[in-house]
Amino acid sequence: MTRTSKADLPEPSECVATVWPATRRAIRLVGELYFWQGGSLWIGTGSGRTALHAHHAHHIALSLGRPVRICMDPPARPAEVMGAFVPSKLRHECEFDGPLVHIFIEPESAEGHALARRFGATAIQSLPTAHALDLSLDLTTALQQCGAGAAMVEVCKAMVGRLAGLDTVVRPPLDPRLATSIEYLRGSIRNGTSLKEAAAVARLSPSRYRHLFVAQTGTSFRAYVLWLRLNMAVQSATEGHSWTTCAHEAGFADSSHLTRTFKRMFGINPASLVLK
């Protein structure tokens, strides 16, 4: 795989509408998940149409077969694309049928900031078909060669860096006190944490920390912690635990609480996932 310079990157464009089917098919996703600090890769086969949803992370969708249909809220005619970038917190729904890739990148990360600078934060942007196909081929080839594990994560991270136009990974433009507290949150989320604890790590008062968190990340402390907890629940599911166990481990009251939150964030029921 070759590195693409920022000057060589094709320009994204706003999605062109197509006709949206009247019926909604139930979602089913079968595949593998890979997690790293600040991102995750979901690769496999899926079919169906999601509900309207919005997630904390930026979303890169790539088809490995038939085009993906995707549209913003309020519902309009969807776009049919081989690849698209969906900014953080933008409500949307999508329909797919076949092999596909979903990549989620936290907007607080270096890659997240670079993606937002390149693609913007107010609309779904389609990737040129040829470029999307190249990225998909990179990932499928890597999956065949690397199999599961750390090697696949490194391939995906490098691909995201190229897509964002990053020749090297740079520090996210966050206040150092906030960056330290976010690193603490990622490491302690399994044991539960509070705004007061995170503020203490940042050496700020809770009120000052809450204000700084929103100003620097564009989201609330509570919303970010919820995103981390959802990711922890999914990671637990990949280890073979039931969704009830996953819910309790991630701090949800029960599996119903997890299901409602998951559907609001991803547009699907977690039971629709079949994890290898």
C-alpha positions, 0 to 999 in steps of 0.5 A: 500500500502506498502513501497518498500525499494531501495534494493527491487526495481526490476531493469529496463531494456532497452525496447525490440523491437516489430513490429511497425504498418504501419498506425498511428491512431488518438489520443483520450484521456479521463480522469482526470488530477491531478497537484501538484508542480513538477508533474502531473498525467493523468489517463484515457482511450486512443487510437491512436499513438502520433507524435514524441515529447519530453517534459521537464518532466520525463515521467512514462507510465503505462498501465492499460490494453493492453501493451503500444508500445513506441519507441525512435527517430530516429524511430526504432522498438518499445517496447511493455511494461506494464510500462516505464520510459522516461527521460526528453527531449528524443524524442519518440512516443507511441501507446496505446489502453485502460486504462492508466496512464501518470505521469510527474515529473519535473527533477528539483524536488527531485523525478526527480533527484532520478528517473534520478539516478535510470533509467538514462537519455539516453534511455527508460527503461521498468519496470518489468511487475509485478512491473508495474502491482502493481503500476497500481493496487495501482493507480486504487484502490486509484482512486476508494477509494479516488475519485478526489482531494488532496488524489489522488495526495498524493497517486501518489506522494508516489508511485513516491517516492517508484519508485524512491527509496526515503524513504523520500523526500529530497531537490533537489540538487539545488543552494538555490538561484535557488530553491527560484527563481523556487518556485517564477516562479511556483507561478507567471507564471499565471501573466507572468514573465521574466528572469530579474524578476526571476534573481532579486528574486535569487539576481543574474544578468540576465546573471549569472542567465541564466548560473546557470539555465542551469548548474543546471537544464540542460534546458534553462529558456525559456524552463522551463517557456514554460513547466509551461505555458503548464501545466497552460493551461491544468489546465485551460481546466480542469476547463471547459474553451475553448482552446482559453481562455486557450491559452490566459490565459497561455500567448500564442498568440492564440489557434493555437500557443498553439496547435503547442507547445502542439503537439511538447511537447506531440505529440498530439493535445490538442483538443484530450483530453476529460477532466472530 
